[in-house]
Amino acid sequence: MIENRAGEKIVSLNFVNNRATPLPVADVPTLVPAAIMNELIAGDPSPYYRVQSIQFPAEGDNPIGFKPAIYGQKFFNSFLGVMNKQPIPGSKRGHEYRSRPASDFYTVGGQIVESGQDAGVAHLKLYIPPQGDETSNAGFIRDNKAGIVQFSIAAAVEYSVNQQSQDVVILAVKGGERNDAVPVGAMEQSVNSADEDIVENAEGDQLLGASVRKARSLIASGKYDAKKAWRYNAGVKSKMLGANGNDWANYKSWNLVEHTSAAADTQARYGYPYGDGTLVLRSALQAVASRASGQGLPTVSRAASALIDLINEKENAKSGRTLMDTKEEALDFLGTNNGIPLAEIAKVMKQEGALATPEHVKALEVANELKALGVTDPVTQVKVLQAQVKAGDTDRIANRLTAEFGPVKSADGKDNPLRIYAGQQIVNAEKLDEQIENLKKDPIALNLAGQRADFTAPPNRIGIVEQAAGKPADDPDAPIVSTY
């Protein structure tokens, strides 16, 4: 799950249209102000609209955990309320998490039809212009007419949490609202749900919905072990494959992922086992959640984490423990197993961007490099070095100014105004030569140099005066010429 610039979690709610019968376009009101709507359809002789419908309450992304959150009527009322001020943009290429995602089409209206207490259907009215941000929308409109496009709402949200059940209810949107077309994975009342097969990547690795449902059923009936260590060995594989060693259907059902690029009826075809062929093992699910997250299979990782939550709920119910108890156990475990890297903990908690940011990693690298150099207190040592550098710069500036403009006091103890003025104007060593040359052109410095009239100073120094060529020094008519 990503965050916006304010650090708020961006959740998404995927849906398909064929789960609820959509209202006719003419029956769904346009909510966007008329002036804005006229700008959107300007130059479009035949505006194309369609209606997408979502049954609620719906399950979707949880901004604070793995258990699906509930999206009810309050959420959809809030989403539709955004359109009273502006349309909600959408990209035909899915959720594009960049500085400015595409606006290929717009959600411009909607209506809620209630069917019970906090139950019903939210109908969304979409306008798809002939031209998207960068390419023609002709193919996209054709796919919409064919009814094969799926959509996903995304936004930062407000939510409430039941402290006992830990159920999360999404109450309202509060920024970043979008309704994007997504390529795969959208389904009724769920986001990243494990109820259907979901393709995770270009290699064809997919989450097996049937396996997740089987694991959930086994947990519900108490066929799980929350303590047994996970060992995936030949004995476990043999149990899954049956007496004849070729029960591939059963073998598949004990694995959460199918590698569709591998040959059928082989062990390489399936992966991420969640149990030992008889029981669901919490330790196996923990291994799946961690490994899948690290290998770019976020839906698989979330599905495993949701199954872990189910086991934890049943265990807590048996012992009357609370969520705080399990938190205390986790903290105690980390305290006694402090060799576990923070990066690994972050992966399991799905908090890579929060517990171990790139800045943290870089800081650790720098700290290790300093330690290798024998620097034990870098802050103090840097302060000492800064003081030494500053003292060195002060001496260098003073020496240069004295060489250029003479000492602060003459041999008879009189002040040298030119040198004093130079010390006031030049206080840092940055581009010292350039500062000195500029000072030599300073009107005040030139005036002080003329007043000084130091005939004993060495040649080529500001403030030194000499008589014009060929004139004796005591000739009152000889012009004064300043030299630099």
C-alpha positions as CSV (number, residue, x, y, z in Angstrom):
1,M,0.0,0.0,0.0
2,I,1.4,3.4,-0.9
3,E,1.2,6.7,0.9
4,N,0.5,10.2,-0.5
5,R,2.8,13.2,0.3
6,A,1.0,13.8,3.6
7,G,1.9,10.3,4.7
8,E,-1.7,9.0,4.4
9,K,-2.4,5.5,3.3
10,I,-4.0,5.2,-0.2
11,V,-6.5,2.4,-0.2
12,S,-8.3,0.9,-3.2
13,L,-11.6,-0.9,-3.8
14,N,-11.9,-3.0,-6.9
15,F,-15.1,-4.0,-8.5
16,V,-16.7,-5.5,-11.6
17,N,-20.0,-4.6,-13.1
18,N,-21.7,-7.9,-13.6
19,R,-22.4,-8.5,-9.8
20,A,-25.1,-5.9,-9.7
21,T,-27.4,-4.7,-12.4
22,P,-26.5,-1.2,-13.3
23,L,-29.1,1.5,-13.8
24,P,-29.6,3.0,-17.2
25,V,-27.3,6.0,-17.9
26,A,-30.3,8.3,-18.1
27,D,-31.4,7.4,-14.6
28,V,-28.1,8.2,-12.9
29,P,-27.7,12.0,-12.3
30,T,-24.6,14.0,-13.3
31,L,-23.3,15.5,-10.1
32,V,-20.4,17.6,-11.5
33,P,-21.3,21.3,-11.9
34,A,-22.6,22.1,-15.3
35,A,-19.9,24.6,-16.2
36,I,-17.2,22.0,-15.5
37,M,-19.1,19.3,-17.3
38,N,-19.5,21.5,-20.4
39,E,-15.7,21.9,-20.5
40,L,-15.2,18.2,-20.4
41,I,-17.6,17.4,-23.3
42,A,-16.7,20.4,-25.4
43,G,-16.1,19.3,-29.0
44,D,-17.4,15.8,-28.4
45,P,-20.4,15.4,-30.7
46,S,-21.5,12.1,-29.1
47,P,-20.4,11.9,-25.5
48,Y,-20.1,8.2,-24.3
49,Y,-21.3,7.4,-20.8
50,R,-21.6,4.2,-18.9
51,V,-22.7,3.1,-15.4
52,Q,-20.7,0.9,-13.1
53,S,-22.3,-0.5,-10.0
54,I,-20.9,-1.7,-6.6
55,Q,-22.8,-3.7,-4.0
56,F,-22.2,-2.6,-0.4
57,P,-21.2,-3.3,2.3
58,A,-18.0,-4.2,0.4
59,E,-14.6,-5.5,1.6
60,G,-11.5,-3.7,0.5
61,D,-8.1,-2.5,1.4
62,N,-7.4,-1.9,5.1
63,P,-5.1,1.1,5.8
64,I,-3.8,-0.3,9.1
65,G,-3.9,-4.1,8.8
66,F,-4.4,-7.2,6.7
67,K,-8.0,-8.1,7.6
68,P,-10.3,-6.6,4.9
69,A,-11.9,-3.3,5.8
70,I,-15.6,-2.6,5.4
71,Y,-16.8,0.0,2.9
72,G,-20.5,1.0,3.6
73,Q,-22.9,3.6,2.6
74,K,-21.1,6.4,4.4
75,F,-18.1,5.8,2.3
76,F,-20.0,5.9,-1.0
77,N,-21.9,9.0,0.1
78,S,-18.6,10.7,0.7
79,F,-17.2,9.5,-2.6
80,L,-20.2,10.9,-4.5
81,G,-20.0,14.1,-2.6
82,V,-16.6,14.9,-4.1
83,M,-18.4,15.3,-7.5
84,N,-20.4,18.2,-6.3
85,K,-17.2,20.2,-6.8
86,Q,-15.2,18.4,-9.4
87,P,-15.1,15.2,-11.5
88,I,-13.0,12.3,-10.3
89,P,-10.3,11.4,-12.8
90,G,-9.3,7.9,-14.0
91,S,-6.5,6.2,-15.9
92,K,-7.2,3.5,-18.4
93,R,-3.9,1.9,-17.4
94,G,-4.7,1.2,-13.8
95,H,-3.4,2.9,-10.6
96,E,-0.4,5.0,-11.7
97,Y,1.4,6.1,-8.6
98,R,3.4,9.0,-10.0
99,S,3.3,12.8,-9.7
100,R,0.3,13.3,-12.0
101,P,-1.6,10.1,-13.2
102,A,-3.4,10.2,-16.5
103,S,-7.0,11.6,-16.8
104,D,-8.2,9.4,-19.6
105,F,-11.9,9.4,-18.3
106,Y,-13.9,10.8,-15.5
107,T,-16.5,9.7,-12.9
108,V,-19.1,12.5,-13.2
109,G,-22.2,11.3,-11.4
110,G,-23.8,8.6,-9.3
111,Q,-26.7,7.4,-7.2
112,I,-27.2,5.1,-4.3
113,V,-30.0,2.6,-4.2
114,E,-30.6,1.2,-0.7
115,S,-31.8,-2.4,-0.1
116,G,-31.5,-2.5,3.6
117,Q,-29.7,-1.1,6.6
118,D,-26.3,0.1,5.3
119,A,-26.8,-2.2,2.3
120,G,-27.5,-1.5,-1.3
121,V,-25.8,-0.6,-4.6
122,A,-23.7,2.5,-5.5
123,H,-24.1,3.3,-9.2
124,L,-21.3,5.4,-10.7
125,K,-21.7,7.4,-13.9
126,L,-18.5,7.6,-16.1
127,Y,-17.8,9.8,-19.1
128,I,-15.1,8.6,-21.5
129,P,-14.0,11.2,-24.0
130,P,-12.7,10.2,-27.5
131,Q,-9.2,11.1,-26.6
132,G,-7.3,10.2,-23.4
133,D,-4.3,12.1,-22.0
134,E,-1.9,10.7,-24.5
135,T,-3.7,8.3,-26.8
136,S,-7.0,7.7,-28.4
137,N,-9.8,6.1,-26.3
138,A,-11.4,4.3,-29.2
139,G,-10.2,0.8,-28.0
140,F,-11.1,1.7,-24.4
141,I,-14.6,2.7,-25.3
142,R,-15.0,-0.4,-27.3
143,D,-14.0,-2.6,-24.3
144,N,-16.4,-0.7,-22.1
145,K,-19.2,-1.3,-24.6
146,A,-18.3,-5.0,-24.4
147,G,-18.5,-4.9,-20.6
148,I,-15.0,-6.3,-20.1
149,V,-13.4,-3.3,-18.2
150,Q,-12.9,-3.5,-14.4
151,F,-12.5,-0.5,-12.1
152,S,-10.9,0.4,-8.8
153,I,-11.6,3.3,-6.5
154,A,-8.5,4.8,-4.8
155,A,-8.3,7.5,-2.1
156,A,-7.0,8.5,1.3
157,V,-9.7,7.8,3.8
158,E,-11.1,8.3,7.3
159,Y,-11.9,5.2,9.2
160,S,-13.0,3.8,12.6
161,V,-11.6,0.8,14.5
162,N,-13.5,-1.6,16.8
163,Q,-10.9,-2.0,19.6
164,Q,-12.3,-5.5,20.6
165,S,-12.7,-7.1,17.1
166,Q,-10.2,-4.9,15.4
167,D,-12.7,-4.5,12.5
168,V,-12.0,-1.4,10.4
169,V,-14.9,0.5,8.8
170,I,-14.0,3.1,6.1
171,L,-16.1,6.2,6.7
172,A,-15.2,8.8,4.1
173,V,-12.7,9.9,1.5
174,K,-10.4,12.8,2.3
175,G,-8.2,13.4,-0.8
176,G,-6.6,11.8,-3.9
177,E,-9.9,10.3,-5.1
178,R,-9.6,8.3,-8.3
179,N,-11.6,5.7,-10.2
180,D,-9.1,3.9,-12.4
181,A,-9.6,1.0,-14.9
182,V,-7.6,-2.0,-13.7
183,P,-6.4,-5.0,-15.9
184,V,-7.1,-7.9,-13.6
185,G,-8.1,-8.9,-10.1
186,A,-11.3,-6.8,-9.6
187,M,-14.2,-8.7,-8.0
188,E,-17.4,-8.2,-6.1
189,Q,-17.0,-6.6,-2.6
190,S,-13.3,-7.2,-2.4
191,V,-9.9,-5.8,-3.1
192,N,-6.9,-8.2,-3.4
193,S,-9.3,-10.8,-2.1
194,A,-8.3,-14.5,-2.1
195,D,-11.6,-15.7,-3.3
196,E,-10.5,-16.0,-6.9
197,D,-7.3,-16.8,-8.8
198,I,-5.3,-13.5,-9.1
199,V,-2.4,-13.2,-11.5
200,E,0.5,-11.4,-9.8
201,N,3.1,-10.8,-12.4
202,A,4.1,-11.2,-16.1
203,E,5.6,-14.6,-15.4
204,G,2.1,-15.9,-14.7
205,D,2.5,-16.6,-11.0
206,Q,-1.0,-16.5,-9.5
207,L,-2.7,-16.7,-6.1
208,L,-4.9,-19.8,-6.0
209,G,-8.3,-18.7,-4.6
210,A,-9.4,-22.3,-4.0
211,S,-6.4,-23.0,-1.9
212,V,-7.1,-19.9,0.3
213,R,-10.7,-21.0,0.7
214,K,-9.5,-24.5,1.7
215,A,-7.1,-23.1,4.3
216,R,-9.8,-20.8,5.7
217,S,-12.2,-23.7,6.0
218,L,-9.6,-25.8,7.8
219,I,-8.8,-23.0,10.2
220,A,-12.5,-22.5,10.9
221,S,-12.9,-26.2,11.8
222,G,-9.9,-26.1,14.1
223,K,-7.6,-28.1,11.7
224,Y,-4.5,-25.9,12.3
225,D,-1.4,-25.8,14.5
226,A,-0.3,-22.5,15.9
227,K,2.9,-23.7,17.5
228,K,4.5,-26.4,15.3
229,A,7.6,-25.4,13.4
230,W,7.5,-25.4,9.7
231,R,9.5,-28.1,7.9
232,Y,8.9,-28.7,4.2
233,N,10.5,-32.0,3.5
234,A,10.0,-35.1,1.4
235,G,7.6,-36.6,4.0
236,V,5.3,-33.6,3.7
237,K,5.4,-33.6,-0.1
238,S,4.6,-37.3,-0.1
239,K,1.6,-36.8,2.1
240,M,0.3,-34.1,-0.3
241,L,0.8,-36.3,-3.4
242,G,-1.0,-39.3,-1.9
243,A,-0.3,-43.0,-1.9
244,N,0.5,-43.2,-5.6
245,G,2.5,-40.0,-5.7
246,N,0.4,-38.3,-8.4
247,D,-2.5,-36.6,-6.6
248,W,-1.8,-33.3,-8.2
249,A,-5.2,-31.8,-7.3
250,N,-4.5,-32.4,-3.6
251,Y,-0.9,-31.1,-4.0
252,K,-2.2,-28.0,-5.7
253,S,-4.7,-27.4,-2.9
254,W,-2.0,-27.3,-0.3
255,N,-0.1,-24.5,-2.1
256,L,-1.1,-20.9,-2.4
257,V,0.7,-20.2,-5.7
258,E,0.6,-21.7,-9.2
259,H,3.6,-21.0,-11.4
260,T,1.7,-21.2,-14.7
261,S,5.0,-21.1,-16.7
262,A,6.1,-24.4,-15.3
263,A,5.1,-27.8,-16.7
264,A,1.8,-29.2,-15.5
265,D,1.7,-32.1,-13.0
266,T,5.1,-31.2,-11.5
267,Q,6.2,-30.0,-8.1
268,A,7.7,-26.9,-9.8
269,R,4.2,-25.9,-10.9
270,Y,3.2,-25.1,-7.3
271,G,4.7,-23.2,-4.5
272,Y,4.2,-21.4,-1.1
273,P,2.7,-24.4,0.9
274,Y,0.7,-23.3,3.9
275,G,0.5,-26.7,5.8
276,D,1.8,-30.2,6.1
277,G,-1.0,-32.0,4.2
278,T,-3.2,-32.4,7.3
279,L,-3.1,-29.2,9.2
280,V,-2.6,-25.5,8.4
281,L,0.6,-24.3,10.2
282,R,0.9,-20.8,11.3
283,S,4.6,-21.0,11.0
284,A,4.2,-22.0,7.3
285,L,1.9,-19.0,6.7
286,Q,4.4,-16.7,8.4
287,A,7.1,-18.0,6.0
288,V,4.8,-17.4,3.0
289,A,4.0,-13.9,4.1
290,S,7.6,-12.9,4.5
291,R,8.9,-14.7,1.4
292,A,6.1,-13.5,-0.9
293,S,6.6,-9.9,0.2
294,G,10.3,-10.1,-0.6
295,Q,9.7,-11.7,-4.0
296,G,7.2,-9.2,-5.3
297,L,3.9,-11.1,-4.6
298,P,2.0,-8.7,-2.4
299,T,-1.4,-10.3,-2.9
300,V,0.0,-13.7,-1.8
301,S,1.6,-12.1,1.2
302,R,-1.6,-10.4,2.2
303,A,-3.6,-13.6,1.8
304,A,-1.2,-15.4,4.1
305,S,-1.3,-12.6,6.6
306,A,-5.1,-12.7,6.6
307,L,-5.0,-16.5,7.3
308,I,-2.6,-15.8,10.2
309,D,-5.0,-13.3,11.6
310,L,-7.8,-16.0,11.5
311,I,-5.6,-18.4,13.5
312,N,-4.7,-15.7,15.9
313,E,-8.4,-14.8,16.4
314,K,-9.3,-18.4,17.2
315,E,-6.3,-18.8,19.5
316,N,-7.2,-15.6,21.3
317,A,-10.8,-16.6,21.6
318,K,-9.8,-19.9,23.2
319,S,-7.7,-18.3,25.8
320,G,-9.6,-15.0,26.2
321,R,-6.5,-13.1,25.2
322,T,-6.7,-9.6,23.7
323,L,-4.8,-8.0,20.8
324,M,-2.6,-6.3,23.4
325,D,-1.6,-9.8,24.7
326,T,-0.4,-10.8,21.2
327,K,1.4,-7.5,20.8
328,E,3.2,-8.1,24.1
329,E,4.2,-11.5,23.0
330,A,5.6,-10.2,19.7
331,L,7.6,-7.5,21.5
332,D,8.9,-10.2,24.0
333,F,9.8,-12.4,21.0
334,L,11.8,-9.6,19.3
335,G,13.5,-8.8,22.6
336,T,14.8,-12.3,23.0
337,N,15.5,-12.8,19.3
338,N,17.3,-9.5,18.7
339,G,19.4,-10.9,15.9
340,I,16.5,-10.6,13.4
341,P,17.3,-7.7,11.0
342,L,15.0,-4.8,11.0
343,A,14.5,-5.1,7.3
344,E,13.1,-8.6,7.8
345,I,10.8,-7.5,10.5
346,A,9.6,-4.7,8.2
347,K,8.8,-7.1,5.4
348,V,6.7,-9.3,7.7
349,M,4.8,-6.3,9.0
350,K,4.4,-4.8,5.5
351,Q,6.1,-1.7,6.8
352,E,9.2,-1.5,4.6
353,G,8.7,2.2,3.9
354,A,8.1,3.0,7.6
355,L,10.4,0.9,9.7
356,A,13.4,0.9,7.4
357,T,13.3,3.8,5.0
358,P,16.0,4.4,2.4
359,E,17.3,7.2,4.6
360,H,17.6,4.8,7.5
361,V,19.5,2.3,5.4
362,K,21.9,5.0,4.1
363,A,22.4,6.3,7.6
364,L,23.4,2.8,8.8
365,E,25.9,2.5,5.9
366,V,27.5,5.8,6.8
367,A,27.6,4.9,10.5
368,N,29.3,1.6,9.7
369,E,31.9,3.3,7.5
370,L,32.7,5.8,10.2
371,K,33.0,2.9,12.7
372,A,35.5,1.2,10.4
373,L,37.6,4.4,10.4
374,G,37.6,4.4,14.2
375,V,35.2,7.3,14.6
376,T,33.3,6.6,17.8
377,D,31.7,10.0,18.3
378,P,31.1,11.5,14.9
379,V,29.1,14.6,16.1
380,T,31.8,15.7,18.6
381,Q,34.6,15.0,16.2
382,V,32.9,16.9,13.4
383,K,32.4,19.9,15.7
384,V,36.1,19.8,16.6
385,L,37.0,19.7,12.9
386,Q,34.7,22.5,12.2
387,A,36.3,24.7,14.9
388,Q,39.7,23.9,13.6
389,V,38.7,24.8,10.1
390,K,37.1,28.0,11.2
391,A,40.3,28.9,13.2
392,G,42.4,28.2,10.2
393,D,40.2,30.3,8.0
394,T,40.4,33.2,10.4
395,D,44.2,33.1,10.4
396,R,44.3,32.8,6.6
397,I,42.0,35.8,6.2
398,A,43.9,37.9,8.7
399,N,47.3,37.1,7.0
400,R,46.0,38.0,3.5
401,L,44.3,41.2,4.6
402,T,47.5,42.3,6.4
403,A,49.6,41.5,3.3
404,E,47.2,43.5,1.1
405,F,46.2,46.4,3.3
406,G,48.9,46.5,6.1
407,P,48.6,45.7,9.8
408,V,45.7,46.8,12.0
409,K,48.0,49.2,13.8
410,S,51.1,50.9,12.6
411,A,54.5,50.7,14.4
412,D,53.6,53.8,16.4
413,G,50.3,52.3,17.6
414,K,47.9,54.2,15.3
415,D,44.9,52.4,13.8
416,N,44.9,51.5,10.1
417,P,41.3,52.4,9.1
418,L,41.7,50.6,5.7
419,R,42.8,47.3,7.4
420,I,40.0,47.6,10.0
421,Y,37.4,48.2,7.2
422,A,38.7,45.2,5.2
423,G,38.4,43.0,8.3
424,Q,34.8,44.1,8.7
425,Q,33.9,43.4,5.0
426,I,35.7,40.0,4.6
427,V,34.7,37.5,7.3
428,N,34.9,34.2,5.4
429,A,37.5,32.5,3.3
430,E,35.2,31.5,0.4
431,K,36.5,33.0,-2.8
432,L,39.0,35.1,-0.8
433,D,40.9,36.4,-3.8
434,E,37.7,37.6,-5.5
435,Q,36.5,39.3,-2.3
436,I,39.9,41.2,-2.0
437,E,39.8,42.3,-5.6
438,N,36.2,43.6,-5.2
439,L,37.2,45.4,-2.0
440,K,40.0,47.2,-3.9
441,K,37.2,48.8,-6.1
442,D,35.0,49.7,-3.1
443,P,34.6,53.5,-2.9
444,I,35.0,53.5,0.9
445,A,38.2,51.5,0.7
446,L,39.6,53.8,-2.0
447,N,38.8,56.8,0.1
448,L,40.5,55.3,3.2
449,A,43.5,54.4,1.0
450,G,43.8,58.0,-0.2
451,Q,43.5,59.3,3.4
452,R,46.2,56.9,4.5
453,A,48.8,58.2,2.0
454,D,51.3,55.6,3.3
455,F,54.5,56.4,1.3
456,T,56.5,53.8,3.2
457,A,54.3,50.9,2.2
458,P,55.6,48.5,-0.4
459,P,54.6,49.0,-4.1
460,N,51.4,47.7,-5.6
461,R,49.3,48.0,-2.4
462,I,46.1,49.8,-2.1
463,G,46.5,53.1,-0.3
464,I,50.1,53.7,-1.4
465,V,50.5,57.0,-3.3
466,E,53.3,58.2,-5.5
467,Q,54.0,61.3,-7.5
468,A,53.4,61.5,-11.2
469,A,56.4,60.5,-13.2
470,G,59.2,63.1,-13.5
471,K,57.8,65.3,-10.6
472,P,59.9,65.6,-7.4
473,A,58.2,64.4,-4.2
474,D,58.0,67.9,-2.8
475,D,56.4,69.4,-5.9
476,P,53.0,70.7,-4.7
477,D,51.6,70.7,-8.2
478,A,52.4,67.0,-8.8
479,P,49.1,65.0,-9.0
480,I,48.5,62.2,-6.6
481,V,48.1,58.8,-8.3
482,S,46.8,55.8,-6.4
483,T,48.3,52.5,-7.4
484,Y,47.0,49.0,-6.7
